[in-house]
Amino acid sequence: LIDRVVGETFGEVDLVTGILPLAQKRWRSTGSLPLDKRRNRLTGFLQRRGYDWGTIRRVLERVRENP
């Protein structure tokens, strides 16, 4: 629901851009963990906040490119 409303208002690119700073902070805080655990923790973190898998996938790609 959150993604749908925000997506309709701001578009998917803006949604990913808005989540990115929070996701990058979480990604850096798990820096000592193996990559798969970092990815799983960030995925769970974003899922608990109501983001859909498509948005989470795009955020993961961006975070891994620019931590």
Secondary structure as the mmCIF struct_conf table of DSSP 4:
data_model
#
loop_
_struct_conf.conf_type_id
_struct_conf.id
_struct_conf.beg_label_comp_id
_struct_conf.beg_label_asym_id
_struct_conf.beg_label_seq_id
_struct_conf.end_label_comp_id
_struct_conf.end_label_asym_id
_struct_conf.end_label_seq_id
HELX_RH_AL_P HELX_RH_AL_P1 ILE A 2 PHE A 10
HELX_RH_AL_P HELX_RH_AL_P2 GLU A 12 SER A 29
TURN_TY1_P TURN_TY1_P1 THR A 30 SER A 32
BEND BEND1 LEU A 33 LEU A 33
HELX_RH_AL_P HELX_RH_AL_P3 LEU A 35 ARG A 48
TURN_TY1_P TURN_TY1_P2 ARG A 49 GLY A 50
HELX_RH_AL_P HELX_RH_AL_P4 TRP A 53 GLU A 65
#
